[in-house]
């Protein structure tokens, strides 16, 4: 790792971690996020993504990875423990119960993988804006009413 002096104020830059093996979709997302002055990290493996998340504590993590449900659920729990930012999961919904399980694992948005890059950007910017003015979570615990 190397260090350098820069005029950039990194407090104003939002870090976005994208975990996906869909190179074409990631390229579109990267362009849109960079236009919004976000620093984008793309990881193709969950193991590398967890390492990056632990080091960077991103403001937003987008998971678009085809894994068995139990593996994806534990991955989401691990991601939640690395950041107080938003966690998006792109996956096909199979049941309402599954949506609840992911919500309990800390997923903020459970989205269809067919979502357009522009719609994903709109959702992302909403969460990133909230991240700036909402106090961060103290833990991954969720409140239930």
N, C-alpha and C positions, 0 to 999 in steps of 0.2 A: 504494500500500500504506500502511496506517496501523498504528500501534502503540498498545497500550493496556496498562494495568496490571491484572492479574487475580490472584485468589487461587488459581486453578487451577494445579496442578502438572503441567505438560505432559510431564514425564518419565514419568508414569504413564499417559498417554493413548497408545493405539496409533492410528496413522494408517492408514486403509484407502482405497486408490484403486480405484474400480470403473470399468472401461472397457466400456461397453455402450450399445446403443441400445434395449434392452428396458426401457422406462420402468416398466412394472408390476412386473417382477422386481426392478429396482433399488430401487423404493420399499419392497418387502418386506425386502430385504437391509438397507437403510438403517435401518429400524426396529429390526431385530434387532441390528445392530452398535451403534447408539446406546444400546440397552438394556444393552449390555456395555461402555459407556463408551469407545467408539471414535469417533474423529473420521473422518467419511466424506466423501470427495470423489468426485463422479461426473462423469466426462467422457464425452461422446458421440462424440468423434473421437480417433483414435489420435495425431494430431499434438498436440492439446491435452493429452492424457493424458501423453505423453512430457515435455512442458514441466512439468506438475505433478509428475511423478515426479522429474525432475531437481531441482526446487526443494524438494520435501518429503521425499525418500527414505523412502517409506512402509514400514511394517512388513509390509504385505500388499498385493499387487496382484492383482485379479481381472480377467481379460480374457475377455469374452464378446462377441466381435465377429466377424462373418462376413466374412472376407477370404480371398483365395487363399492356399494353404498357404505359398508362398515369402514372401509379405508378412507373414503371421502369424508365421512363423519368425524373420524379421529383426526384427519388432516385439518378440518375446519376448527376443531377444538384447539389444536396446536397453534394454528394461525391466530386464533382469538387471544391466546396467551401472550402473543408477541406484540400486539398493538392495541391501542385504544381507538384506532380509526375504524372505518367501515369495512365490512367483509361481504363481498358479493360472490354468490355461487351461481354459475350458469350450468344448469342440468335439467333434464326432462323430469317433470313432476310425475311421480307414479301414484301418490296418494296424499291426502291431507295430513295423515299421520307423519309421513316423511317430512313434510314442510315443518311441522311442529318439532320434529327431532332436530332438524338443522337450525331452527330458531333457538332451541335450547343449547345447541353447540356454539351459538354466538354469531350465526349468519344474519346479517342485516337485510339483505335482499336476495331472494331466491328467484332467479330469472331464467327465462327460456334461452337456450343457446342460439335460437333463431333471431334474437334481438338485433336490431340494426345498430351499427356503430354510433349513429347520431342519438338514438334513444338511450343507449348505454352511457353516452357522454352526458346527456341531460340528467340522468339519474345520478351519475358520478359527481357532477358539479354541484348538485343539490346537497349530497352528503358531504362533499369537501367544504362547502360553504358552512354547513352546520358544524362541521368539525372545528372550524375556526372560532365559533361563538358559543358552543355548548361545552360545559365543563366535561373533561374526559371521565370515562368510567373508572371506578376504583378497582373493579374486578370484572371477571367475565360473567358474573351472576346476572341473571335476568329477573325482572320483576314480573309477577303474575297476578292478574286481577280476576 
